[in-house]
Amino acid sequence: MNISTAVTRTPKWYLPIVIVALLWNLLGCLFLAIELFAQDAAIASMTKAQQEWVRSTPGWIYVIYAIAVTTGVAGSVGLLARK
């Protein structure tokens, strides 16, 4: 008996899509960092109503946001590594 293993090739679209997904998720990390660390600078130019609205955002939103972008980056890296 001759047992042969089939070698599957990765489609040509795979790598560009994975790179775009990784860049997209890294952009999400950048926006999270801006939201967390540069919020005071952005708030300074807002009206009182806008400032109150931004400050009324609950802290758990940022936790969920951080989990989402972190798992997105991890998933994209996993796709890039083909694991």
Secondary structure as a PSIPRED ss2 file (coil, helix, strand):
# PSIPRED VFORMAT (PSIPRED V4.0)

   1 M C   1.000  0.000  0.000
   2 N C   1.000  0.000  0.000
   3 I C   1.000  0.000  0.000
   4 S C   1.000  0.000  0.000
   5 T C   1.000  0.000  0.000
   6 A C   1.000  0.000  0.000
   7 V C   1.000  0.000  0.000
   8 T C   1.000  0.000  0.000
   9 R C   1.000  0.000  0.000
  10 T C   1.000  0.000  0.000
  11 P C   1.000  0.000  0.000
  12 K C   1.000  0.000  0.000
  13 W C   1.000  0.000  0.000
  14 Y H   0.000  1.000  0.000
  15 L H   0.000  1.000  0.000
  16 P H   0.000  1.000  0.000
  17 I H   0.000  1.000  0.000
  18 V H   0.000  1.000  0.000
  19 I H   0.000  1.000  0.000
  20 V H   0.000  1.000  0.000
  21 A H   0.000  1.000  0.000
  22 L H   0.000  1.000  0.000
  23 L H   0.000  1.000  0.000
  24 W H   0.000  1.000  0.000
  25 N H   0.000  1.000  0.000
  26 L H   0.000  1.000  0.000
  27 L H   0.000  1.000  0.000
  28 G H   0.000  1.000  0.000
  29 C H   0.000  1.000  0.000
  30 L H   0.000  1.000  0.000
  31 F H   0.000  1.000  0.000
  32 L H   0.000  1.000  0.000
  33 A H   0.000  1.000  0.000
  34 I H   0.000  1.000  0.000
  35 E H   0.000  1.000  0.000
  36 L H   0.000  1.000  0.000
  37 F H   0.000  1.000  0.000
  38 A C   1.000  0.000  0.000
  39 Q H   0.000  1.000  0.000
  40 D H   0.000  1.000  0.000
  41 A H   0.000  1.000  0.000
  42 A H   0.000  1.000  0.000
  43 I H   0.000  1.000  0.000
  44 A C   1.000  0.000  0.000
  45 S C   1.000  0.000  0.000
  46 M C   1.000  0.000  0.000
  47 T C   1.000  0.000  0.000
  48 K H   0.000  1.000  0.000
  49 A H   0.000  1.000  0.000
  50 Q H   0.000  1.000  0.000
  51 Q H   0.000  1.000  0.000
  52 E H   0.000  1.000  0.000
  53 W H   0.000  1.000  0.000
  54 V H   0.000  1.000  0.000
  55 R H   0.000  1.000  0.000
  56 S C   1.000  0.000  0.000
  57 T C   1.000  0.000  0.000
  58 P C   1.000  0.000  0.000
  59 G H   0.000  1.000  0.000
  60 W H   0.000  1.000  0.000
  61 I H   0.000  1.000  0.000
  62 Y H   0.000  1.000  0.000
  63 V H   0.000  1.000  0.000
  64 I H   0.000  1.000  0.000
  65 Y H   0.000  1.000  0.000
  66 A H   0.000  1.000  0.000
  67 I H   0.000  1.000  0.000
  68 A H   0.000  1.000  0.000
  69 V H   0.000  1.000  0.000
  70 T H   0.000  1.000  0.000
  71 T H   0.000  1.000  0.000
  72 G H   0.000  1.000  0.000
  73 V H   0.000  1.000  0.000
  74 A H   0.000  1.000  0.000
  75 G H   0.000  1.000  0.000
  76 S H   0.000  1.000  0.000
  77 V H   0.000  1.000  0.000
  78 G H   0.000  1.000  0.000
  79 L H   0.000  1.000  0.000
  80 L H   0.000  1.000  0.000
  81 A H   0.000  1.000  0.000
  82 R C   1.000  0.000  0.000
  83 K C   1.000  0.000  0.000
